[in-house]
Amino acid sequence: MEVKVFHQLPQDAIDIRNEVFVDEQGFQEEFDTDDGISTHLVGFFDGKSVATARIIPQGDKCFIIGRVAVRKNYRNLGFGAKIISEAERVITSLNGKAIYIHSQLQAVPFYEKQGYVPTGEKDFEEDCEHWMLKKDL
């Protein structure tokens, strides 16, 4: 998978997020003001956009990786881990020291395999249980 970095929300990321979060999972509030300040990553496989994530700067060399999504037909092929790895590479190039991910509870084991550790309290976003995870660089 080839990953491209964008400084504005690209249509490919919009399409993937709509497919995964809105159509599949039923979220209503998928797009927000963080999209305007984020760095966006899109992974391409055989010329098709298959994965996306965004990086939100938080100040003090901290960043949030969010809106990580892989199209249904491309899951369990390592594309999720690849998009996270590329996001971490971008954050490292920005001298990042800590990364946070506000994960859906069902995805926590995936992020733990990538070296993230749950921190803080569980909470809800649009009636879906989430947990904040952290990784120090």
ROLUMTOR-986695 format. One record per residue: residue in three letters; x negated, y negated, z negated of N, C-alpha, C, CB in turn; residue number from 1. Coordinates in steps of 0.05 Angstrom, whole numbers, plus 5000, padded with zeros to 4 digits. Glycine has a CB too. Example, Ala and Ser with C-alpha at 12.3 -4.5 7.8 and 13.67 -1.06 7.14 Angstrom:
{"Ala"; {4736; 5114; 4844}; {4754; 5090; 4844}; {4736; 5066; 4844}; {4774; 5089; 4819}; 1}
{"Ser"; {4743; 5045; 4858}; {4727; 5021; 4857}; {4742; 4999; 4843}; {4718; 5012; 4886}; 2}
REM end
This chain:
{"Met"; {4983; 5024; 5000}; {5000; 5000; 5000}; {4982; 4975; 5000}; {5019; 5000; 4976}; 1}
{"Glu"; {4989; 4957; 5017}; {4975; 4931; 5018}; {4992; 4911; 5003}; {4971; 4921; 5048}; 2}
{"Val"; {4979; 4896; 4985}; {4993; 4876; 4969}; {4985; 4848; 4978}; {4987; 4879; 4939}; 3}
{"Lys"; {5005; 4832; 4983}; {5001; 4804; 4991}; {5010; 4786; 4968}; {5015; 4797; 5017}; 4}
{"Val"; {4996; 4763; 4964}; {5002; 4744; 4943}; {5014; 4719; 4955}; {4976; 4737; 4927}; 5}
{"Phe"; {5036; 4709; 4943}; {5050; 4686; 4953}; {5053; 4666; 4930}; {5078; 4694; 4964}; 6}
{"His"; {5052; 4640; 4937}; {5056; 4619; 4916}; {5084; 4607; 4917}; {5035; 4597; 4920}; 7}
{"Gln"; {5101; 4618; 4934}; {5129; 4612; 4934}; {5144; 4638; 4937}; {5137; 4592; 4958}; 8}
{"Leu"; {5168; 4639; 4927}; {5184; 4664; 4928}; {5190; 4672; 4957}; {5210; 4661; 4912}; 9}
{"Pro"; {5178; 4694; 4967}; {5182; 4702; 4995}; {5208; 4718; 4999}; {5158; 4718; 5005}; 10}
{"Gln"; {5218; 4718; 5023}; {5243; 4732; 5029}; {5240; 4762; 5023}; {5250; 4728; 5058}; 11}
{"Asp"; {5217; 4773; 5027}; {5213; 4802; 5021}; {5218; 4808; 4992}; {5185; 4811; 5029}; 12}
{"Ala"; {5208; 4790; 4974}; {5213; 4794; 4945}; {5242; 4791; 4938}; {5195; 4774; 4929}; 13}
{"Ile"; {5255; 4771; 4951}; {5284; 4767; 4946}; {5299; 4792; 4954}; {5294; 4742; 4962}; 14}
{"Asp"; {5293; 4803; 4977}; {5307; 4827; 4986}; {5304; 4851; 4968}; {5297; 4834; 5014}; 15}
{"Ile"; {5279; 4855; 4959}; {5274; 4878; 4941}; {5288; 4874; 4914}; {5244; 4881; 4936}; 16}
{"Arg"; {5286; 4850; 4903}; {5299; 4845; 4877}; {5329; 4847; 4879}; {5291; 4817; 4867}; 17}
{"Asn"; {5341; 4837; 4901}; {5370; 4840; 4904}; {5378; 4869; 4906}; {5379; 4825; 4930}; 18}
{"Glu"; {5363; 4884; 4921}; {5369; 4913; 4924}; {5367; 4928; 4898}; {5349; 4925; 4945}; 19}
{"Val"; {5345; 4923; 4883}; {5341; 4938; 4858}; {5357; 4927; 4834}; {5311; 4938; 4851}; 20}
{"Phe"; {5354; 4901; 4829}; {5366; 4891; 4804}; {5396; 4884; 4807}; {5351; 4867; 4796}; 21}
{"Val"; {5404; 4873; 4830}; {5431; 4865; 4834}; {5449; 4888; 4843}; {5433; 4841; 4854}; 22}
{"Asp"; {5441; 4900; 4866}; {5458; 4921; 4878}; {5457; 4947; 4861}; {5448; 4928; 4906}; 23}
{"Glu"; {5433; 4956; 4853}; {5430; 4982; 4838}; {5438; 4979; 4809}; {5402; 4992; 4840}; 24}
{"Gln"; {5427; 4958; 4796}; {5430; 4956; 4767}; {5451; 4937; 4757}; {5403; 4948; 4756}; 25}
{"Gly"; {5462; 4921; 4775}; {5485; 4904; 4769}; {5478; 4878; 4754}; {5503; 4919; 4752}; 26}
{"Phe"; {5453; 4869; 4754}; {5446; 4844; 4742}; {5459; 4821; 4758}; {5416; 4840; 4739}; 27}
{"Gln"; {5468; 4800; 4744}; {5480; 4777; 4757}; {5461; 4753; 4760}; {5505; 4769; 4742}; 28}
{"Glu"; {5443; 4750; 4741}; {5425; 4727; 4739}; {5397; 4734; 4746}; {5426; 4715; 4711}; 29}
{"Glu"; {5393; 4743; 4771}; {5367; 4753; 4779}; {5346; 4731; 4784}; {5370; 4770; 4804}; 30}
{"Phe"; {5355; 4709; 4795}; {5336; 4688; 4803}; {5338; 4665; 4784}; {5341; 4679; 4832}; 31}
{"Asp"; {5315; 4653; 4776}; {5315; 4632; 4756}; {5293; 4612; 4762}; {5311; 4643; 4728}; 32}
{"Thr"; {5290; 4592; 4745}; {5270; 4571; 4749}; {5241; 4581; 4748}; {5274; 4549; 4729}; 33}
{"Asp"; {5237; 4604; 4734}; {5210; 4615; 4733}; {5200; 4623; 4761}; {5209; 4640; 4715}; 34}
{"Asp"; {5218; 4629; 4780}; {5209; 4635; 4807}; {5194; 4612; 4819}; {5233; 4642; 4824}; 35}
{"Gly"; {5201; 4588; 4812}; {5187; 4565; 4824}; {5159; 4560; 4814}; {5203; 4540; 4819}; 36}
{"Ile"; {5152; 4571; 4790}; {5125; 4567; 4779}; {5109; 4593; 4780}; {5128; 4557; 4750}; 37}
{"Ser"; {5120; 4613; 4791}; {5107; 4640; 4791}; {5090; 4644; 4816}; {5128; 4662; 4789}; 38}
{"Thr"; {5071; 4662; 4813}; {5057; 4674; 4835}; {5072; 4701; 4841}; {5026; 4679; 4829}; 39}
{"His"; {5078; 4706; 4866}; {5094; 4729; 4874}; {5076; 4749; 4889}; {5118; 4721; 4891}; 40}
{"Leu"; {5080; 4774; 4883}; {5066; 4795; 4898}; {5086; 4813; 4912}; {5048; 4812; 4878}; 41}
{"Val"; {5079; 4821; 4936}; {5096; 4839; 4951}; {5078; 4861; 4963}; {5112; 4825; 4974}; 42}
{"Gly"; {5085; 4886; 4958}; {5070; 4909; 4969}; {5084; 4919; 4994}; {5068; 4931; 4948}; 43}
{"Phe"; {5067; 4924; 5014}; {5076; 4934; 5040}; {5065; 4961; 5046}; {5069; 4914; 5063}; 44}
{"Phe"; {5082; 4979; 5056}; {5074; 5006; 5063}; {5085; 5011; 5091}; {5084; 5028; 5042}; 45}
{"Asp"; {5068; 5018; 5109}; {5076; 5022; 5137}; {5092; 4999; 5148}; {5093; 5048; 5140}; 46}
{"Gly"; {5083; 4974; 5140}; {5096; 4950; 5151}; {5122; 4942; 5137}; {5101; 4953; 5179}; 47}
{"Lys"; {5131; 4957; 5118}; {5156; 4951; 5104}; {5150; 4942; 5075}; {5175; 4976; 5104}; 48}
{"Ser"; {5164; 4922; 5067}; {5161; 4913; 5039}; {5175; 4933; 5020}; {5174; 4884; 5034}; 49}
{"Val"; {5159; 4943; 5001}; {5169; 4965; 4984}; {5168; 4959; 4954}; {5153; 4990; 4989}; 50}
{"Ala"; {5152; 4939; 4946}; {5149; 4933; 4917}; {5144; 4904; 4913}; {5126; 4950; 4905}; 51}
{"Thr"; {5151; 4894; 4890}; {5146; 4866; 4884}; {5142; 4862; 4854}; {5169; 4848; 4894}; 52}
{"Ala"; {5131; 4839; 4847}; {5128; 4830; 4819}; {5122; 4800; 4820}; {5105; 4846; 4804}; 53}
{"Arg"; {5126; 4788; 4797}; {5118; 4759; 4795}; {5101; 4755; 4771}; {5143; 4741; 4794}; 54}
{"Ile"; {5084; 4735; 4772}; {5066; 4728; 4750}; {5074; 4700; 4741}; {5036; 4729; 4758}; 55}
{"Ile"; {5081; 4697; 4715}; {5089; 4671; 4704}; {5067; 4662; 4685}; {5117; 4674; 4690}; 56}
{"Pro"; {5055; 4638; 4690}; {5036; 4628; 4671}; {5049; 4619; 4645}; {5020; 4604; 4683}; 57}
{"Gln"; {5037; 4625; 4622}; {5048; 4617; 4596}; {5030; 4598; 4581}; {5053; 4642; 4580}; 58}
{"Gly"; {5008; 4590; 4592}; {4989; 4573; 4577}; {4971; 4590; 4560}; {5004; 4553; 4560}; 59}
{"Asp"; {4949; 4578; 4551}; {4930; 4591; 4533}; {4921; 4618; 4544}; {4942; 4594; 4505}; 60}
{"Lys"; {4918; 4619; 4571}; {4908; 4643; 4585}; {4926; 4667; 4581}; {4880; 4649; 4575}; 61}
{"Cys"; {4952; 4663; 4576}; {4971; 4684; 4574}; {4990; 4683; 4599}; {4988; 4682; 4548}; 62}
{"Phe"; {4998; 4706; 4607}; {5015; 4709; 4630}; {5037; 4730; 4625}; {4999; 4716; 4656}; 63}
{"Ile"; {5059; 4727; 4639}; {5080; 4747; 4639}; {5082; 4759; 4667}; {5107; 4735; 4630}; 64}
{"Ile"; {5082; 4786; 4668}; {5088; 4800; 4693}; {5117; 4807; 4691}; {5069; 4825; 4698}; 65}
{"Gly"; {5133; 4799; 4711}; {5161; 4805; 4710}; {5173; 4812; 4737}; {5175; 4781; 4699}; 66}
{"Arg"; {5198; 4819; 4736}; {5213; 4826; 4760}; {5199; 4847; 4777}; {5219; 4801; 4777}; 67}
{"Val"; {5187; 4867; 4764}; {5173; 4889; 4777}; {5195; 4907; 4789}; {5154; 4904; 4758}; 68}
{"Ala"; {5193; 4912; 4815}; {5214; 4928; 4828}; {5202; 4943; 4851}; {5237; 4911; 4837}; 69}
{"Val"; {5211; 4968; 4854}; {5203; 4985; 4877}; {5229; 4995; 4889}; {5184; 5009; 4868}; 70}
{"Arg"; {5230; 4994; 4916}; {5254; 5004; 4930}; {5258; 5033; 4923}; {5252; 5000; 4961}; 71}
{"Lys"; {5283; 5042; 4921}; {5290; 5069; 4911}; {5275; 5091; 4927}; {5320; 5073; 4914}; 72}
{"Asn"; {5274; 5089; 4953}; {5262; 5110; 4969}; {5232; 5112; 4967}; {5269; 5106; 4998}; 73}
{"Tyr"; {5219; 5092; 4953}; {5190; 5091; 4950}; {5181; 5095; 4922}; {5180; 5065; 4961}; 74}
{"Arg"; {5199; 5103; 4904}; {5191; 5107; 4876}; {5176; 5133; 4872}; {5216; 5106; 4858}; 75}
{"Asn"; {5161; 5135; 4851}; {5145; 5158; 4844}; {5124; 5165; 4864}; {5164; 5182; 4841}; 76}
{"Leu"; {5114; 5144; 4878}; {5092; 5147; 4897}; {5068; 5130; 4889}; {5101; 5138; 4925}; 77}
{"Gly"; {5069; 5119; 4865}; {5047; 5103; 4854}; {5048; 5073; 4861}; {5021; 5114; 4864}; 78}
{"Phe"; {5069; 5064; 4875}; {5071; 5036; 4883}; {5076; 5018; 4859}; {5093; 5033; 4904}; 79}
{"Gly"; {5090; 5026; 4839}; {5095; 5010; 4815}; {5068; 5005; 4801}; {5114; 5024; 4797}; 80}
{"Ala"; {5053; 5026; 4797}; {5026; 5023; 4784}; {5008; 5005; 4800}; {5013; 5050; 4780}; 81}
{"Lys"; {5010; 5007; 4827}; {4993; 4991; 4845}; {5000; 4962; 4843}; {4995; 5001; 4874}; 82}
{"Ile"; {5026; 4955; 4842}; {5034; 4927; 4841}; {5026; 4915; 4814}; {5064; 4924; 4846}; 83}
{"Ile"; {5027; 4931; 4792}; {5018; 4922; 4766}; {4988; 4917; 4766}; {5026; 4942; 4744}; 84}
{"Ser"; {4973; 4936; 4777}; {4944; 4933; 4779}; {4936; 4908; 4794}; {4932; 4958; 4792}; 85}
{"Glu"; {4950; 4903; 4816}; {4944; 4879; 4832}; {4951; 4854; 4817}; {4959; 4879; 4859}; 86}
{"Ala"; {4973; 4854; 4802}; {4980; 4831; 4786}; {4959; 4826; 4764}; {5008; 4835; 4772}; 87}
{"Glu"; {4949; 4847; 4752}; {4928; 4845; 4732}; {4902; 4834; 4744}; {4922; 4872; 4719}; 88}
{"Arg"; {4896; 4842; 4769}; {4873; 4831; 4783}; {4875; 4801; 4787}; {4869; 4846; 4810}; 89}
{"Val"; {4899; 4792; 4796}; {4904; 4763; 4799}; {4901; 4749; 4773}; {4932; 4758; 4811}; 90}
{"Ile"; {4912; 4760; 4751}; {4911; 4747; 4725}; {4882; 4746; 4715}; {4928; 4762; 4705}; 91}
{"Thr"; {4867; 4767; 4720}; {4838; 4767; 4712}; {4823; 4746; 4727}; {4826; 4795; 4718}; 92}
{"Ser"; {4829; 4742; 4753}; {4816; 4721; 4769}; {4822; 4693; 4758}; {4824; 4723; 4798}; 93}
{"Leu"; {4844; 4690; 4744}; {4852; 4665; 4732}; {4842; 4662; 4703}; {4883; 4662; 4732}; 94}
{"Asn"; {4825; 4680; 4695}; {4813; 4681; 4668}; {4834; 4687; 4647}; {4800; 4655; 4661}; 95}
{"Gly"; {4855; 4703; 4654}; {4875; 4711; 4635}; {4864; 4728; 4613}; {4898; 4725; 4649}; 96}
{"Lys"; {4875; 4726; 4590}; {4866; 4741; 4566}; {4887; 4760; 4556}; {4857; 4722; 4544}; 97}
{"Ala"; {4912; 4754; 4561}; {4934; 4771; 4552}; {4957; 4771; 4572}; {4944; 4762; 4524}; 98}
{"Ile"; {4970; 4794; 4575}; {4992; 4797; 4593}; {5016; 4808; 4577}; {4985; 4816; 4617}; 99}
{"Tyr"; {5039; 4797; 4582}; {5064; 4807; 4570}; {5083; 4816; 4592}; {5077; 4784; 4552}; 100}
{"Ile"; {5099; 4836; 4585}; {5120; 4846; 4603}; {5145; 4850; 4586}; {5111; 4873; 4617}; 101}
{"His"; {5167; 4838; 4595}; {5193; 4841; 4581}; {5207; 4863; 4596}; {5210; 4814; 4581}; 102}
{"Ser"; {5204; 4888; 4586}; {5212; 4912; 4601}; {5239; 4922; 4593}; {5191; 4933; 4596}; 103}
{"Gln"; {5254; 4932; 4612}; {5278; 4947; 4606}; {5268; 4972; 4589}; {5293; 4956; 4632}; 104}
{"Leu"; {5284; 4979; 4570}; {5276; 5001; 4552}; {5269; 5026; 4567}; {5298; 5006; 4532}; 105}
{"Gln"; {5284; 5033; 4587}; {5279; 5058; 4602}; {5252; 5057; 4617}; {5302; 5062; 4622}; 106}
{"Ala"; {5241; 5034; 4622}; {5215; 5032; 4636}; {5191; 5030; 4618}; {5216; 5007; 4654}; 107}
{"Val"; {5195; 5028; 4591}; {5173; 5026; 4572}; {5152; 5048; 4576}; {5184; 5026; 4544}; 108}
{"Pro"; {5159; 5074; 4579}; {5139; 5094; 4582}; {5121; 5089; 4607}; {5152; 5121; 4585}; 109}
{"Phe"; {5132; 5079; 4628}; {5116; 5072; 4652}; {5095; 5051; 4645}; {5134; 5061; 4675}; 110}
{"Tyr"; {5103; 5030; 4631}; {5084; 5009; 4624}; {5063; 5019; 4603}; {5098; 4985; 4614}; 111}
{"Glu"; {5072; 5036; 4585}; {5052; 5047; 4566}; {5030; 5062; 4580}; {5067; 5066; 4546}; 112}
{"Lys"; {5037; 5076; 4602}; {5017; 5090; 4618}; {4997; 5071; 4631}; {5030; 5108; 4639}; 113}
{"Gln"; {5006; 5046; 4635}; {4989; 5025; 4646}; {4973; 5010; 4625}; {5005; 5005; 4663}; 114}
{"Gly"; {4976; 5019; 4600}; {4960; 5007; 4578}; {4974; 4985; 4562}; {4936; 4995; 4589}; 115}
{"Tyr"; {5000; 4982; 4566}; {5016; 4962; 4551}; {5026; 4974; 4525}; {5039; 4951; 4568}; 116}
{"Val"; {5029; 4957; 4505}; {5037; 4966; 4478}; {5062; 4950; 4470}; {5014; 4962; 4457}; 117}
{"Pro"; {5083; 4963; 4461}; {5107; 4948; 4452}; {5100; 4930; 4428}; {5129; 4968; 4444}; 118}
{"Thr"; {5113; 4907; 4428}; {5108; 4887; 4407}; {5134; 4873; 4401}; {5086; 4867; 4415}; 119}
{"Gly"; {5139; 4865; 4377}; {5163; 4850; 4370}; {5188; 4867; 4369}; {5166; 4828; 4389}; 120}
{"Glu"; {5210; 4852; 4370}; {5237; 4864; 4368}; {5248; 4871; 4395}; {5255; 4846; 4353}; 121}
{"Lys"; {5265; 4891; 4396}; {5280; 4896; 4421}; {5301; 4875; 4423}; {5292; 4925; 4421}; 122}
{"Asp"; {5309; 4868; 4448}; {5330; 4849; 4452}; {5346; 4857; 4476}; {5319; 4820; 4455}; 123}
{"Phe"; {5366; 4840; 4483}; {5383; 4846; 4506}; {5382; 4824; 4526}; {5412; 4850; 4497}; 124}
{"Glu"; {5381; 4832; 4551}; {5383; 4813; 4574}; {5406; 4824; 4592}; {5356; 4810; 4590}; 125}
{"Glu"; {5427; 4809; 4595}; {5451; 4818; 4610}; {5460; 4846; 4601}; {5445; 4817; 4640}; 126}
{"Asp"; {5462; 4849; 4575}; {5472; 4875; 4564}; {5454; 4899; 4568}; {5499; 4881; 4575}; 127}
{"Cys"; {5429; 4894; 4576}; {5409; 4915; 4580}; {5387; 4911; 4560}; {5397; 4914; 4610}; 128}
{"Glu"; {5382; 4933; 4544}; {5362; 4932; 4523}; {5333; 4929; 4535}; {5363; 4957; 4505}; 129}
{"His"; {5318; 4910; 4525}; {5291; 4904; 4533}; {5272; 4904; 4509}; {5289; 4877; 4548}; 130}
{"Trp"; {5246; 4907; 4515}; {5226; 4906; 4495}; {5202; 4892; 4507}; {5218; 4934; 4485}; 131}
{"Met"; {5190; 4874; 4491}; {5166; 4859; 4500}; {5142; 4878; 4496}; {5162; 4832; 4485}; 132}
{"Leu"; {5124; 4879; 4516}; {5100; 4895; 4515}; {5076; 4876; 4520}; {5100; 4918; 4535}; 133}
{"Lys"; {5053; 4884; 4510}; {5029; 4867; 4513}; {5005; 4884; 4520}; {5024; 4852; 4487}; 134}
{"Lys"; {4987; 4871; 4535}; {4962; 4883; 4542}; {4941; 4861; 4541}; {4962; 4897; 4571}; 135}
{"Asp"; {4920; 4865; 4525}; {4898; 4846; 4523}; {4877; 4854; 4544}; {4885; 4846; 4495}; 136}
{"Leu"; {4867; 4833; 4557}; {4846; 4838; 4578}; {4818; 4834; 4567}; {4851; 4819; 4602}; 137}
REM end
